[in-house]
Amino acid sequence: MEVHIATRQESTFPHLSRLCTDFNFQVMQSPAEGCDSFRLTIQEQNQERQITPAFSQLELLESHVCSHLVDILHNYVFDAPAAH
C-alpha cells in the first residue's frame, strides 16, 4: 500500500516528500511478520523496483534517505542499480 506524504512545506519527512513530489518515487508500506515495514520504491515499466531496504518506522526510512540522497538521485538519473 502506498503511503501518501504531505507536501514539502508540511511534511515531517522532507526528503521522502521531495522524492515523491519532485520525482517518481513512492513510499510503500507492507505488513511483515506482524509489524509494518516502509520502503522507497519506483515504478518502472509496470514493475515496482525497491530503492531502499525496508524499515520498521518512517523516521528510520527518512534518516536512511537523508544519508543516501545523493546516491539515490544519482542512480535514478543515470539508471543505475540502487545503492543501499
N, C-alpha and C positions, 0 to 999 in steps of 0.2 A: 504494500500500500504506500502510495506517495505521501510524503509529509509536505504540507504547504508552508513555506517560510514567508513571514511578513515582509513587507517592503524594506529596503535597506535602512531607511530612516527609523523605522520602528523595531527593527529586528534585534533580538538578543543574540543572534548568531550572524554577525555581519559578513563573515567570509562565506558561509553557506548561502546566505541571502544573495550575495553578489554573484556567486557562481550560478545560482538558479535563475536570477533575473536577467543577468547580462550575457550568460552563456546558455548552453543547452543541458545543464546538469539537473539532476533530481536527487532529493534525499528520500530514500526508501526505508520503510520500517517493516520489519517482519518478525514474527514470533520465533524464538529459537530456544528450545528446551525450557519452556516456562517463563522466559523473560523476553522483552523486546530487544531487537538489535537495529541499529541505524547504520546506513552506509551511503556513500555518494556514488551515483551511477550516471550513465549517459545512454541515451537511445541511439543505436547505430544500425542502420539497415534493418529496422524492425526487431532488433535484438538489444537486450539490456546488457551493458558492459559495466562491471563493477570497477570503480575507480579507487576506492579505499577499502581497507578491511572493515569488518563490522564492529561497532562499538555499542556498549550497553546503554550509553546516555548520549543525548545530542551534544551536551557540553564537551564530551570527550571527542566526538567527531569534529566539532568546531575547532578544538585545540589541535587535532591532527591536521586538519585542512590549513589552519593558520601556519603551522610549522612546515608544511609541504606545498604551499600555494604556488610557488614558482615552478616546481616540478610538475604539479598537476596541470597548470596552464601551458607549460612547455609541451607536455605530452599531448594535450588537447590540440594545440595549434599545429604541431608537427606530426600528429597522428602516430605517436609512438606508444608503446605499452605503458600503462600507468605505473608510477613509482609508489612503493609502499613504505 
